[in-house]
C-alpha cells in the first residue's frame, strides 16, 4: 500500500435515490405535494410507503409529513362540518368554520415550508413528533 493511504473504504454521502425511492429527493417531492394541496394524498402515500427508510432524518421527515397530512385532513373535515352546520342550522358556526379552515391552511402550509426547508438543507427537524411547528 502506498504511503498515506488506508485500507478503509471512503464514506460516501447518502445517495438521493430517485423520485420514488426513499431519500431526500422523495421527501422534497412530498413536501411540495403538501404545499400544492391537491396532490397531498400522493405525498401521504409516499410518506407511509417509505416510513421505514434507513436513517433517522429520513424517517423523521416521513413522520412529519404524515402528521401534517393527518392534521390538515382533520382540520379541513372539522371546518367543512362547521360550515355545513352553519349554512343549514346555526348561523354562528359559519364564521367559526371559516376561521378554522383558514387556520388549517396556514398551519399546514407553514409546516410544509418548514419541512421543505429542512429537507433541502439536509437538516433534522426540531421536533418531528409535535403537532405544532
C-alpha positions as CSV (number, residue, x, y, z in Angstrom):
1,X,0.0,0.0,0.0
2,X,1.4,3.4,-0.8
3,X,2.3,5.7,2.0
4,X,-0.5,7.9,3.3
5,X,-3.4,5.6,2.2
6,X,-5.6,3.5,4.3
7,X,-7.4,0.2,3.7
8,X,-10.7,1.6,4.8
9,X,-13.3,2.3,2.1
10,X,-14.2,6.0,1.8
11,X,-17.5,7.1,3.3
12,X,-19.8,8.2,0.5
13,X,-22.6,10.6,1.2
14,X,-26.1,9.2,1.3
15,X,-27.5,8.9,-2.2
16,X,-30.5,10.9,-3.1
17,X,-32.2,7.9,-4.7
18,X,-34.9,8.6,-7.3
19,X,-38.1,10.5,-7.0
20,X,-39.9,7.3,-5.8
21,X,-37.1,5.7,-3.8
22,X,-36.7,6.7,-0.1
23,X,-34.4,9.7,0.1
24,X,-34.3,13.5,0.4
25,X,-35.5,13.9,-3.2
26,X,-38.6,12.0,-2.4
27,X,-39.1,13.9,0.9
28,X,-38.8,17.2,-1.1
29,X,-41.4,15.9,-3.5
30,X,-43.8,15.0,-0.7
31,X,-43.4,18.5,0.9
32,X,-44.1,20.1,-2.5
33,X,-47.2,18.0,-2.8
34,X,-48.4,19.2,0.6
35,X,-47.8,22.8,-0.4
36,X,-49.8,22.3,-3.6
37,X,-52.7,20.7,-1.6
38,X,-54.3,18.7,-4.4
39,X,-51.5,16.1,-4.8
40,X,-51.1,15.8,-1.0
41,X,-52.6,12.2,-0.9
42,X,-49.7,11.3,-3.1
43,X,-47.3,12.8,-0.7
44,X,-49.0,11.0,2.2
45,X,-48.8,7.7,0.2
46,X,-45.1,8.0,-0.3
47,X,-44.6,9.1,3.4
48,X,-46.4,5.9,4.5
49,X,-44.7,3.7,1.9
50,X,-41.2,4.9,2.9
51,X,-41.8,5.2,6.6
52,X,-39.1,2.6,7.4
53,X,-36.5,4.4,5.4
54,X,-32.9,4.0,6.6
55,X,-31.5,6.9,8.6
56,X,-33.2,8.8,11.4
57,X,-33.5,12.0,9.5
58,X,-35.5,10.5,6.7
59,X,-37.8,8.6,9.0
60,X,-38.3,11.8,11.0
61,X,-39.2,13.7,7.8
62,X,-41.7,11.0,6.7
63,X,-43.3,11.0,10.1
64,X,-43.6,14.8,10.0
65,X,-45.3,14.6,6.6
66,X,-47.8,12.0,7.8
67,X,-48.6,14.2,10.9
68,X,-49.0,17.3,8.6
69,X,-51.4,15.4,6.2
70,X,-53.4,14.0,9.1
71,X,-53.8,17.4,10.8
72,X,-54.7,19.1,7.5
73,X,-57.3,16.5,6.7
74,X,-58.8,16.6,10.3
75,X,-58.8,20.4,10.3
76,X,-60.5,20.6,6.9
77,X,-63.1,18.0,7.9
78,X,-63.9,19.9,11.1
79,X,-64.1,23.2,9.3
80,X,-66.3,21.9,6.5
81,X,-68.5,20.3,9.1
82,X,-68.9,23.6,10.9
83,X,-69.5,25.4,7.5
84,X,-72.2,22.9,6.7
85,X,-73.9,23.2,10.1
86,X,-73.5,27.0,9.9
87,X,-75.1,27.2,6.4
88,X,-78.0,24.9,7.3
89,X,-78.8,25.3,11.0
90,X,-76.8,27.6,13.2
91,X,-75.5,30.8,11.6
92,X,-72.9,31.4,14.3
93,X,-71.0,28.3,13.2
94,X,-70.3,29.7,9.8
95,X,-67.6,32.2,10.9
96,X,-66.0,29.6,13.2
97,X,-65.8,27.2,10.2
98,X,-64.2,29.8,8.0
99,X,-61.7,30.7,10.8
100,X,-60.8,27.1,11.4
101,X,-60.4,26.5,7.6
102,X,-58.0,29.5,7.4
103,X,-56.0,28.4,10.4
104,X,-55.7,24.9,9.0
105,X,-54.5,26.1,5.6
106,X,-51.9,28.4,7.3
107,X,-50.8,25.7,9.7
108,X,-50.3,23.0,7.1
109,X,-48.6,25.4,4.6
110,X,-46.2,26.7,7.3
111,X,-45.3,23.1,8.4
112,X,-44.8,22.1,4.8
113,X,-42.5,25.0,4.1
114,X,-40.5,24.4,7.3
115,X,-40.1,20.7,6.4
116,X,-39.2,21.5,2.8
117,X,-36.5,24.0,4.0
118,X,-35.0,21.3,6.4
119,X,-35.1,18.7,3.7
120,X,-33.4,20.9,1.1
121,X,-30.6,21.6,3.5
122,X,-30.5,18.0,4.8
123,X,-31.2,19.3,8.3
124,X,-33.1,17.4,11.0
125,X,-36.4,18.8,12.2
126,X,-36.6,20.4,15.6
127,X,-39.2,18.0,16.9
128,X,-40.8,15.7,14.4
129,X,-43.4,14.4,16.9
130,X,-45.1,17.7,17.6
131,X,-48.4,18.8,16.2
132,X,-47.1,22.4,16.4
133,X,-44.5,23.7,14.0
